[in-house]
């Protein structure tokens, strides 16, 4: 069969297998990523008549990584990420170093020499950008505090790939001035690429995209966008840097133009297709036989990847002043091996630093970590909610409340306590303060606390799920508790604590899905707001008004729809 026909046949089987695996995972209420990985494992090892060219499929799958980082760059906002830059840089670097040290310790226990253990540690230090972003996106948590912290650390990890790729081959030979020269050269190349990206964003891309958009052809616009994304990604790769780094820079370039939203809309379908191929390709790389041949080695590496990575990510985040809940959720998001772990392991094999057997064990452990990580994250919120209700864990997870209330707590009366100073919380605070009502904001982001301090808004720093933090808000005298947190499990815990302090409190809470409605009402909320549903009603109101429907009739339609929707919930 000609190569072209083989490639088409391979892609047909991969896409069909991914569809089947994804549907099965959905029926089992598991993340679809698990279905893709298992589908790859099956088609790569248990179809005897199919002789697949894995290297060719891997090359196609790399487009998925590039497009994912490209779209992340488009959506990336320095202003939104500024509040987590310290934890991303410091926490990310500490996590990488500590994970490499853990890899050295695991390597010693497994009888590896120092160089092989170093390769193992480097491979363990990186998390999967693809897995983490897909999980956060599916859960609607990319904008949550733990989501932003995880994304920031992921970017630091991606940048760390460059020196790692240089250092691993260097350990096979002499280490000295030549290594320092290579690292300096890599830094120079990165600065060169950054300079090129800046020039493109200021002088070339906005004009180019305007000219292409003026043709009115969506095909030409998509081709121009892909040329930019893949061109910078290819340029980064040609300079010896990460393909993902170049694609991310290309996204940043487009994000500075007025065409960013249309670019995102055009690229997203392609990204999803290639991302699916990527996960199937990752599953195909695994050899299940290694589980029978060397189960102890695989188990040790997988445990270090999941449990060790969780602790070594959550620990630095918590020590940098973030609540334990945020730290643990960030650790759960990153508790797996990454795409570049496969790359570093392959470099180790090519340089003769690790054996083929160890490489197979690393790949199998990476697969296990990618399978386990989504399940742990899914169970993480309920577990944290359960733990925070137990006194022994509550003391462990407690953080001191840093109050700046303006009025002494004893003088606060009939005030509003607002948990969360995000977009929803800001609007509420703005209207309350303009009418000279009293409010107290509970926020766990240190940078938002600084903003509240500058504005003179009474606030308490801490995790709203902590009883001591709520107690600092004079909740017994409050009139309304507004919980704007996007996490329903956390919101339910806040309500539970609040009802203990003030059973008569009026509570309004934000729900994420329709199934959250009954649980939050049962916990004691007076009203549960479903943001997506309420946005839909605003579209209904606006459209009916444009067709001349009377305001009274519109209000009746909206009230009836709300009644029916929340009755079914």
C-alpha positions as CSV (number, residue, x, y, z in Angstrom):
1,X,0.0,0.0,0.0
2,X,1.4,3.5,-0.9
3,X,2.5,5.7,2.0
4,X,-0.3,8.2,1.3
5,X,-3.0,5.5,1.5
6,X,-1.4,4.0,4.7
7,X,-1.5,7.4,6.4
8,X,-5.2,7.9,5.5
9,X,-6.0,4.4,6.7
10,X,-4.1,5.1,10.0
11,X,-5.9,8.3,10.6
12,X,-9.3,6.7,9.9
13,X,-8.6,4.0,12.5
14,X,-7.2,6.5,15.0
15,X,-10.2,8.9,14.7
16,X,-12.7,6.0,14.9
17,X,-11.0,4.5,18.0
18,X,-10.9,8.0,19.6
19,X,-14.6,8.4,19.0
20,X,-15.4,5.0,20.5
21,X,-13.1,5.6,23.5
22,X,-14.5,9.1,24.1
23,X,-18.1,7.9,23.9
24,X,-17.4,5.0,26.3
25,X,-15.6,7.4,28.8
26,X,-18.6,9.8,28.6
27,X,-21.0,6.9,29.3
28,X,-18.9,6.0,32.4
29,X,-18.9,9.7,33.4
30,X,-15.1,9.8,33.1
31,X,-13.0,12.5,31.3
32,X,-12.9,11.9,27.5
33,X,-9.1,12.2,27.6
34,X,-9.0,8.8,29.4
35,X,-11.0,7.3,26.5
36,X,-8.5,8.7,23.9
37,X,-5.5,7.3,25.8
38,X,-7.0,3.9,26.3
39,X,-8.1,3.9,22.6
40,X,-4.5,4.5,21.6
41,X,-3.2,1.8,23.9
42,X,-5.6,-0.7,22.3
43,X,-5.1,0.1,18.7
44,X,-1.3,0.4,19.1
45,X,-0.9,-3.0,20.8
46,X,-3.9,-5.2,20.1
47,X,-4.6,-5.0,16.4
48,X,-2.1,-7.5,15.0
49,X,-2.7,-6.9,11.3
50,X,-2.2,-3.1,11.6
51,X,1.5,-2.2,11.2
52,X,1.4,1.5,12.1
53,X,4.1,4.1,11.6
54,X,4.1,5.6,15.1
55,X,6.7,8.3,14.2
56,X,4.5,9.6,11.4
57,X,1.5,9.8,13.7
58,X,3.6,11.5,16.4
59,X,4.6,14.1,13.9
60,X,0.9,14.8,13.1
61,X,0.1,14.8,16.8
62,X,2.7,17.6,17.4
63,X,0.4,19.9,15.5
64,X,-2.1,19.4,18.3
65,X,0.4,20.6,20.8
66,X,1.3,23.6,18.6
67,X,-2.3,24.6,18.0
68,X,-3.2,24.2,21.7
69,X,-0.4,26.5,22.7
70,X,-1.3,28.9,19.9
71,X,-4.9,29.2,21.2
72,X,-3.6,29.6,24.7
73,X,-1.4,32.4,23.6
74,X,-4.4,34.1,21.9
75,X,-6.4,33.9,25.1
76,X,-3.4,34.7,27.3
77,X,-3.6,38.1,29.2
78,X,-0.6,39.5,31.0
79,X,-3.0,41.5,33.2
80,X,-5.0,38.4,34.2
81,X,-1.8,36.4,34.8
82,X,0.0,39.2,36.7
83,X,-1.5,38.2,40.0
84,X,0.1,34.7,39.7
85,X,3.5,35.6,38.2
86,X,5.3,35.2,41.5
87,X,3.9,31.8,42.3
88,X,4.4,30.7,38.6
89,X,8.0,31.6,38.5
90,X,9.1,30.8,42.1
91,X,6.7,27.9,42.6
92,X,7.4,26.5,39.2
93,X,11.2,26.6,39.5
94,X,11.1,25.1,43.1
95,X,8.8,22.3,41.8
96,X,11.1,21.5,38.9
97,X,14.2,21.4,41.1
98,X,12.5,19.3,43.9
99,X,11.0,16.9,41.4
100,X,14.5,16.3,39.8
101,X,15.8,15.6,43.3
102,X,13.0,13.2,43.9
103,X,13.9,11.5,40.5
104,X,17.5,11.2,41.7
105,X,16.3,9.5,44.9
106,X,13.9,7.2,43.1
107,X,16.7,6.3,40.6
108,X,19.1,5.4,43.5
109,X,16.4,3.1,44.9
110,X,16.0,1.5,41.5
111,X,19.8,1.0,41.2
112,X,20.3,3.6,38.4
113,X,23.5,5.5,38.0
114,X,23.4,9.3,38.6
115,X,23.1,10.2,34.9
116,X,20.1,7.9,34.3
117,X,18.5,9.1,37.5
118,X,18.9,12.7,36.3
119,X,17.1,11.9,33.0
120,X,14.3,10.2,35.1
121,X,14.1,13.3,37.3
122,X,14.0,15.7,34.3
123,X,11.2,13.6,32.7
124,X,9.2,13.6,35.9
125,X,9.5,17.4,36.4
126,X,7.3,18.3,33.5
127,X,3.5,18.1,33.4
128,X,1.2,17.7,30.4
129,X,0.1,21.1,29.1
130,X,-2.4,19.3,26.9
131,X,-4.0,17.2,29.7
132,X,-4.0,20.1,32.2
133,X,-5.6,22.6,29.9
134,X,-8.2,20.2,28.6
135,X,-9.2,19.3,32.1
136,X,-9.4,22.9,33.3
137,X,-11.3,23.9,30.1
138,X,-13.8,21.0,30.5
139,X,-14.4,21.9,34.1
140,X,-14.7,25.7,33.4
141,X,-11.8,26.4,35.7
142,X,-9.2,28.1,33.4
143,X,-10.1,31.4,35.0
144,X,-10.2,30.1,38.5
145,X,-7.3,30.9,40.8
146,X,-5.9,27.3,40.9
147,X,-6.4,27.2,37.1
148,X,-4.3,30.4,36.6
149,X,-1.6,29.1,39.0
150,X,-1.4,25.8,37.2
151,X,-1.2,27.5,33.8
152,X,1.6,29.8,35.0
153,X,3.6,26.9,36.3
154,X,3.1,25.0,33.0
155,X,4.5,28.0,31.1
156,X,7.6,27.9,33.3
157,X,7.9,24.2,32.8
158,X,7.7,24.6,29.0
159,X,10.5,27.2,29.1
160,X,12.6,24.8,31.3
161,X,12.5,22.2,28.5
162,X,15.2,24.2,26.5
163,X,18.0,24.0,29.2
164,X,17.0,20.4,30.0
165,X,17.4,19.3,26.3
166,X,20.9,20.9,26.4
167,X,21.9,19.5,29.8
168,X,20.9,15.9,29.2
169,X,23.3,15.3,26.2
170,X,26.0,17.4,28.1
171,X,26.0,14.9,31.0
172,X,27.1,12.2,28.5
173,X,30.3,14.1,27.9
174,X,32.4,16.7,29.6
175,X,30.7,19.4,31.5
176,X,32.3,22.8,31.6
177,X,32.7,26.0,29.6
178,X,31.0,24.4,26.6
179,X,27.9,23.8,28.5
180,X,27.7,27.4,29.8
181,X,28.2,28.5,26.1
182,X,25.3,26.3,25.0
183,X,23.0,27.6,27.6
184,X,24.0,31.2,26.8
185,X,23.3,30.5,23.1
186,X,19.9,29.0,23.9
187,X,19.0,32.2,25.9
188,X,20.2,34.3,23.0
189,X,18.0,32.4,20.6
190,X,15.0,32.8,22.9
191,X,15.5,36.5,23.1
192,X,15.9,36.6,19.3
193,X,12.6,34.8,18.9
194,X,10.9,37.2,21.4
195,X,12.2,40.2,19.4
196,X,10.9,38.8,16.2
197,X,7.5,38.1,17.8
198,X,7.4,41.7,19.1
199,X,8.2,43.1,15.6
200,X,5.5,40.9,14.1
201,X,2.9,42.0,16.6
202,X,3.5,45.7,16.1
203,X,4.4,46.2,12.5
204,X,3.4,43.2,10.4
205,X,0.6,40.9,11.7
206,X,-2.2,43.5,12.2
207,X,-1.7,44.9,8.7
208,X,-1.4,41.4,7.2
209,X,-4.5,40.1,8.8
210,X,-6.4,43.3,7.9
211,X,-5.5,42.8,4.2
212,X,-6.5,39.1,4.3
213,X,-9.7,39.8,6.2
214,X,-10.6,42.5,3.6
215,X,-10.8,39.7,0.9
216,X,-13.8,38.3,2.7
217,X,-12.4,34.8,2.4
218,X,-12.5,32.7,5.5
219,X,-10.2,30.1,3.9
220,X,-7.5,32.7,3.2
221,X,-7.8,34.0,6.8
222,X,-7.4,30.6,8.2
223,X,-4.4,29.8,6.0
224,X,-2.8,33.1,7.0
225,X,-3.3,32.4,10.7
226,X,-2.0,28.8,10.4
227,X,1.0,30.1,8.5
228,X,1.8,32.5,11.3
229,X,1.3,29.9,14.0
230,X,3.3,27.1,12.4
231,X,5.9,29.5,11.0
232,X,6.9,30.8,14.4
233,X,6.6,27.2,15.9
234,X,8.9,26.0,13.1
235,X,11.3,28.9,13.7
236,X,11.5,28.1,17.4
237,X,12.2,24.4,16.6
238,X,14.8,25.3,14.0
239,X,16.6,27.4,16.7
240,X,16.7,24.4,19.0
241,X,13.9,25.7,21.2
242,X,10.5,24.1,22.0
243,X,7.9,23.9,19.2
244,X,5.3,24.8,21.8
245,X,7.2,27.9,22.9
246,X,7.1,29.3,19.3
247,X,3.4,28.5,18.9
248,X,2.6,30.2,22.2
249,X,4.5,33.3,21.0
250,X,2.5,33.2,17.8
251,X,-0.7,33.3,19.8
252,X,0.6,36.3,21.8
253,X,1.3,38.1,18.5
254,X,-2.3,37.5,17.3
255,X,-3.8,38.4,20.7
256,X,-2.5,42.0,20.3
257,X,-4.5,42.5,17.2
258,X,-8.3,43.1,16.7
259,X,-8.6,39.8,14.9
260,X,-7.9,37.6,17.9
261,X,-11.5,36.4,18.5
262,X,-12.1,35.4,14.8
263,X,-8.7,33.7,14.8
264,X,-9.7,31.7,17.9
265,X,-13.0,30.7,16.3
266,X,-11.3,29.5,13.1
267,X,-8.6,27.5,14.8
268,X,-10.5,25.8,17.6
269,X,-12.1,23.0,15.5
270,X,-8.7,22.1,14.0
271,X,-7.1,22.2,17.5
272,X,-9.6,19.7,18.8
273,X,-9.0,17.2,16.0
274,X,-5.2,17.3,16.3
275,X,-5.4,17.3,20.1
276,X,-7.4,14.1,19.9
277,X,-4.8,12.5,17.6
278,X,-2.2,13.5,20.1
279,X,-3.8,11.7,23.0
280,X,-4.3,8.5,20.9
281,X,-0.6,8.7,19.8
282,X,0.5,9.0,23.4
283,X,-1.5,5.8,24.2
284,X,0.1,4.0,21.2
285,X,3.6,4.6,22.5
286,X,2.9,2.5,25.6
287,X,4.0,-1.2,25.7
288,X,1.7,-3.0,28.3
289,X,4.2,-5.9,28.5
290,X,6.4,-3.7,30.7
291,X,3.8,-4.0,33.4
292,X,4.4,-7.7,33.6
293,X,8.2,-7.5,33.1
294,X,9.0,-4.8,35.6
295,X,5.9,-3.8,37.7
296,X,7.9,-2.5,40.7
297,X,9.8,0.0,38.6
298,X,6.7,1.2,36.8
299,X,4.8,1.5,40.1
300,X,7.6,3.5,41.8
301,X,7.9,6.0,38.9
302,X,4.1,6.4,38.6
303,X,3.7,6.9,42.4
304,X,6.4,9.5,42.3
305,X,4.8,11.2,39.3
306,X,1.4,11.4,40.9
307,X,1.9,11.7,44.6
308,X,5.3,13.2,44.6
309,X,4.4,15.8,42.0
310,X,1.2,16.7,43.9
311,X,3.1,17.4,47.1
312,X,6.0,19.2,45.4
313,X,3.6,21.4,43.5
314,X,1.1,22.1,46.3
315,X,3.8,22.7,48.9
316,X,5.5,25.7,47.3
317,X,2.1,27.2,46.3
318,X,0.9,27.0,49.9
319,X,4.1,28.4,51.3
320,X,3.8,31.4,48.9
321,X,0.7,32.4,50.7
322,X,-2.1,30.7,48.8
323,X,-4.8,28.7,50.6
324,X,-4.4,25.0,51.0
325,X,-7.4,24.3,48.8
326,X,-6.0,26.3,45.9
327,X,-2.5,24.7,46.4
328,X,-3.9,21.1,46.4
329,X,-6.1,21.7,43.3
330,X,-3.1,23.2,41.5
331,X,-1.1,20.1,42.4
332,X,-3.8,17.8,41.2
333,X,-4.0,19.6,37.8
334,X,-0.2,19.0,37.4
335,X,0.1,15.6,38.9
336,X,1.1,13.7,35.7
337,X,4.0,13.4,33.2
338,X,4.1,15.7,30.2
339,X,4.4,15.6,26.5
340,X,8.1,16.7,26.8
341,X,8.7,13.9,29.3
342,X,8.6,11.5,26.2
343,X,11.0,13.8,24.4
344,X,13.5,14.0,27.3
345,X,13.4,10.2,27.7
346,X,14.1,9.7,24.0
347,X,17.0,12.1,24.2
348,X,18.3,10.0,27.1
349,X,18.1,6.8,25.0
350,X,19.7,8.4,22.0
351,X,22.6,9.6,24.2
352,X,23.0,6.2,25.8
353,X,22.1,7.5,29.3
354,X,19.1,5.2,29.9
355,X,18.3,1.8,28.6
356,X,15.3,0.9,26.3
357,X,13.8,-1.0,29.3
358,X,13.9,2.1,31.5
359,X,12.5,4.2,28.7
360,X,9.6,1.8,28.4
361,X,9.0,1.9,32.1
362,X,9.0,5.7,32.1
363,X,6.5,5.8,29.2
364,X,4.2,3.3,31.0
365,X,4.4,5.3,34.2
366,X,3.6,8.5,32.3
367,X,0.6,6.8,30.8
368,X,-0.6,5.7,34.2
369,X,-0.2,9.2,35.6
370,X,-2.1,10.7,32.7
371,X,-4.9,8.2,33.3
372,X,-5.0,8.7,37.1
373,X,-4.6,12.5,37.2
374,X,-8.2,13.4,35.8
375,X,-9.7,10.9,38.3
376,X,-7.9,12.5,41.2
377,X,-8.9,16.0,40.1
378,X,-12.5,14.8,39.8
379,X,-12.4,13.4,43.3
380,X,-10.3,16.3,44.7
381,X,-13.0,18.8,45.4
382,X,-15.4,16.4,47.2
383,X,-12.4,15.2,49.3
384,X,-11.3,18.7,50.2
385,X,-14.9,19.5,51.2
386,X,-15.0,16.4,53.3
387,X,-11.6,17.1,54.9
388,X,-12.5,20.7,55.8
389,X,-15.5,19.4,57.7
390,X,-13.3,17.3,60.0
391,X,-11.7,19.1,62.9
392,X,-8.4,17.3,62.6
393,X,-8.0,18.4,58.9
394,X,-9.5,21.8,59.5
395,X,-6.7,22.7,61.8
396,X,-4.2,21.5,59.2
397,X,-5.8,23.4,56.4
398,X,-6.5,26.6,58.4
399,X,-4.9,29.8,57.3
400,X,-4.9,32.9,59.5
401,X,-7.5,35.5,58.5
402,X,-5.8,38.8,57.7
403,X,-8.6,41.3,58.4
404,X,-8.7,44.9,57.1
405,X,-12.3,45.8,58.0
406,X,-12.1,49.5,58.4
407,X,-14.8,49.2,61.0
408,X,-14.2,46.9,64.0
409,X,-16.1,43.7,63.6
410,X,-18.2,44.5,66.6
411,X,-19.4,47.7,64.8
412,X,-20.5,45.9,61.6
413,X,-24.3,45.5,61.3
414,X,-26.6,44.5,58.4
415,X,-23.6,44.3,56.0
416,X,-23.1,42.1,53.0
417,X,-20.3,39.4,53.1
418,X,-19.0,38.7,49.5
419,X,-16.9,35.6,49.0
420,X,-14.8,36.1,45.9
421,X,-13.6,39.3,44.2
422,X,-13.8,38.1,40.6
423,X,-15.9,39.6,37.8
424,X,-19.2,38.8,39.6
425,X,-18.0,40.0,43.0
426,X,-16.6,43.2,41.6
427,X,-20.0,44.2,40.2
428,X,-21.8,43.6,43.5
429,X,-19.1,45.5,45.5
430,X,-19.3,48.4,43.0
431,X,-23.1,48.8,43.4
432,X,-23.1,48.3,47.2
433,X,-20.4,50.8,47.8
434,X,-22.0,53.4,45.5
435,X,-25.1,53.2,47.7
436,X,-23.1,53.5,50.9
437,X,-24.1,50.1,52.1
438,X,-21.5,48.2,54.1
439,X,-19.8,45.1,52.8
440,X,-16.8,42.8,53.6
441,X,-15.0,40.9,50.8
442,X,-13.4,37.5,51.5
443,X,-10.6,36.9,49.0
444,X,-7.7,34.4,48.8
445,X,-5.7,36.0,46.0
446,X,-2.9,38.2,47.6
447,X,-2.9,40.6,44.6
448,X,-6.6,41.2,44.7
449,X,-6.3,41.8,48.4
450,X,-3.8,44.6,47.6
451,X,-6.3,46.0,45.2
452,X,-9.0,46.0,47.8
453,X,-6.7,47.6,50.2
454,X,-5.9,50.4,47.8
455,X,-9.6,51.0,47.2
456,X,-10.3,51.1,50.9
457,X,-12.9,48.2,50.7
458,X,-13.2,46.2,53.9
459,X,-11.8,42.7,53.3
460,X,-10.6,39.5,54.9
461,X,-7.7,37.5,53.4
462,X,-8.3,33.8,53.5
463,X,-10.2,30.8,52.2
464,X,-13.9,31.3,52.5
465,X,-14.4,27.6,53.2
466,X,-12.5,28.1,56.5
467,X,-14.7,28.7,59.5
468,X,-12.2,31.1,61.2
469,X,-12.1,33.3,58.1
470,X,-15.9,33.5,58.0
471,X,-16.0,34.2,61.7
472,X,-13.8,37.3,61.1
473,X,-16.5,38.8,58.9
474,X,-19.0,39.3,61.8
475,X,-21.3,36.9,60.0
476,X,-23.7,36.8,62.9
477,X,-24.7,40.4,62.2
478,X,-24.6,40.2,58.4
479,X,-27.7,40.6,56.3
480,X,-26.7,38.8,53.1
481,X,-23.9,36.3,52.2
482,X,-23.1,36.4,48.5
483,X,-20.9,33.4,47.3
484,X,-19.5,34.2,43.9
485,X,-17.0,31.3,43.9
486,X,-17.1,29.1,40.7
487,X,-16.6,25.9,42.7
488,X,-20.0,24.4,43.9
489,X,-18.3,22.1,46.4
490,X,-16.5,25.0,48.0
491,X,-19.7,27.1,48.0
492,X,-21.6,24.3,49.7
493,X,-19.0,24.1,52.4
494,X,-19.2,27.9,52.9
495,X,-23.0,27.7,53.3
496,X,-22.6,24.9,55.8
497,X,-20.2,27.0,58.0
498,X,-22.3,30.2,57.5
499,X,-25.5,28.5,58.7
500,X,-23.7,27.4,61.8
501,X,-22.7,31.0,62.6
502,X,-26.1,32.6,61.5
503,X,-29.0,30.3,60.7
504,X,-31.1,33.3,59.6
505,X,-28.6,34.5,57.0
506,X,-29.9,35.2,53.5
507,X,-27.5,33.4,51.1
508,X,-27.2,33.9,47.4
509,X,-24.8,31.5,45.6
510,X,-23.4,30.9,42.1
511,X,-24.1,27.5,40.6
512,X,-22.0,25.9,37.8
513,X,-24.4,23.3,36.5
514,X,-28.0,22.5,36.8
515,X,-27.3,19.5,39.1
516,X,-25.7,21.9,41.7
517,X,-29.1,23.6,42.2
518,X,-30.7,21.2,44.7
519,X,-27.5,20.5,46.6
520,X,-26.9,24.3,47.2
521,X,-30.5,24.9,48.2
522,X,-30.4,21.9,50.5
523,X,-27.3,23.4,52.1
524,X,-29.3,26.6,53.0
525,X,-29.0,28.9,50.0
526,X,-32.0,31.2,49.4
527,X,-31.2,31.6,45.7
528,X,-28.9,29.8,43.3
529,X,-27.8,31.8,40.2
530,X,-27.0,29.8,37.1
531,X,-24.8,32.2,35.0
532,X,-25.2,30.5,31.6
533,X,-29.0,30.3,32.0
534,X,-29.3,33.9,33.2
535,X,-27.2,35.0,30.2
536,X,-29.6,33.1,27.9
537,X,-32.6,35.0,29.5
538,X,-30.9,38.3,28.8
539,X,-30.7,37.3,25.1
540,X,-34.4,36.4,25.2
541,X,-35.3,39.8,26.8
542,X,-33.2,41.8,24.3
543,X,-34.6,39.9,21.2
544,X,-38.3,40.1,22.3
545,X,-37.9,43.8,23.1
546,X,-36.6,44.4,19.5
547,X,-39.7,42.7,18.2
548,X,-41.9,45.2,20.1
549,X,-43.1,42.9,22.8
550,X,-44.4,44.8,25.8
551,X,-42.0,44.9,28.9
552,X,-44.7,43.4,31.1
553,X,-45.1,40.5,28.8
554,X,-41.4,40.0,28.6
555,X,-41.1,39.9,32.4
556,X,-43.9,37.3,32.5
557,X,-42.1,35.2,29.9
558,X,-38.8,35.4,31.9
559,X,-40.5,34.7,35.2
560,X,-42.2,31.6,33.8
561,X,-39.0,30.3,32.2
562,X,-37.1,30.8,35.5
563,X,-39.8,29.0,37.4
564,X,-39.8,26.0,35.0
565,X,-36.0,25.8,34.8
566,X,-35.3,25.9,38.5
567,X,-38.3,23.6,39.2
568,X,-36.6,20.9,37.0
569,X,-33.2,21.4,38.6
